[in-house]
Amino acid sequence: MTTNLALPLNDLFGFGVKMPLAVDSAGRLRTSEGEARIWQAVQEIIDTPLGSRPFNPRFGVPPMVYELATDPRAVAWQIGNAIARGEPRARDIVVDIQRVVGGTIELRIGITPIGTNNAVNKIFPVYRIQ
């Protein structure tokens, strides 16, 4: 008897409700899965101030990330640490500053989903306030 230890990607990455909430044509909540679920989780981490979730106070980024006076390099470093802390399905996390325009920092976030050797990246804007 042989056992196949390989997991389908959806078992490895999981699935969840797609944000923002929406329904499909059959009236069911839309879901995200696979790599899309990881990117949704990264966006949730970036959008969540550290300490704002009582049952998971280490989830999110420090509030200083959203302040205009914060150095963009510090923002990139803090977001990279937050992703490493909050997203166990990603490894080899790289956060690079693409450009800074006014109160917005565009970051290229690169990850390698666990169970793969394929590095993927995406641009995320981080909006800061004065």
N, C-alpha and C positions, 0 to 999 in steps of 0.2 A: 504494500500500500504506500503510495506517495502522497505527500502533502504539499500543496502549493502555498508557500508563505508570502507570495507577492500579493499586495493589496491593490485593489482598484484605486485610482487617484481620488475618487469621491469619498472612499472610506478613509483614506489618509488625510485628506483636507477637510472633510465634513461638508455640511451645507447648512445654510441658515436663511432667515428671512432677509430678502433684499431691501436695502434702505435707499431712498425713502420708501415707506410702505406703499405698495401698489398691488392691484389685483390683476390676474391674467384674464383672458377671454372667457375662461370657465368660472370665474368668480373666486378663484383660490388666490391666496397670498403668493406673490412672486418670490422665488427663492434664488439664492446664488450658491454656486458650488465650485469646487476645484480652485483653480488659481484666482478666479474672480472673488471668491470668498476671502482669500488672503488679502487681496487689495482692498476689499471692503473693510476688513479688520484694521488694516494700516490706516485707512481714512478715519475710522472710529478712534484710533489711538491719537492721531493728530488733532482731532476735534475735541478731545476730552481733556479738561484740565486735571492735572495730577491731584489726587485726593478727593475728587468730586463723586466717586462711587464708594459709598460706605462699606460695601462688602468686598471691594477690591481697591483699596486706597492706593496701591502702587501702579494702577492702570492709568495711562495718559501721560501728558507732557507737563512740565512745570509751567505755571501761569506766566512766568517771565518770558516764555517763548512768544507770547502774543503782544509784548510791549515793543514799541517802535525803537526804543533806546537800546535794545538788546542786539549785540553783534550778530550778524547773520551766521558766522562760523559757530557761535555758541548755540544758535537755534538748530543748525544742522546736527551738531553733536548731541544735543538733548533729544532731538527726535530719533536719531539713530539708537540711542540708549533706550528710549521708550519702546521702540519697536522690538528691540532685543528682549526687553522685559516682558512685553505684552503679547508677542506673537510667536509661539513656539513652533509654528509650521514653517518659519522662515529662518534661513541661515545665510551667512556671508552677506550681511547687510552693509550696504554702502550708501551714504547720503552725500550728494554733491550739490553745491549751489550752482544753479544754472544762470540766474540773473536776479538782481534786486531792482525793483521799480517802485519808488515811493514806499508805501507801507507793505508791499507784497514781496515775498521771497519765493522764487520758483525753485523747488528742490527736485533733483532727479534721485529717486530712491530705487536702488537695485537690491534684489534679493535672489536667493536660490531656494525654491521650495524644497522642503525635506523630501527625500525619496527620489529626487531628480538631480541631474547635473546641469540643468538649463537655467542659466542666470537670466532674469527678466528685469525690466525696469519700467518706471512710469514717472511722469512729472506730476508733482503736487504743489499747488500754490498754498502758501501760508500767509494769512492776512494778519497784520499787526496793527495795533491802535496806538494813538498818542496818549 
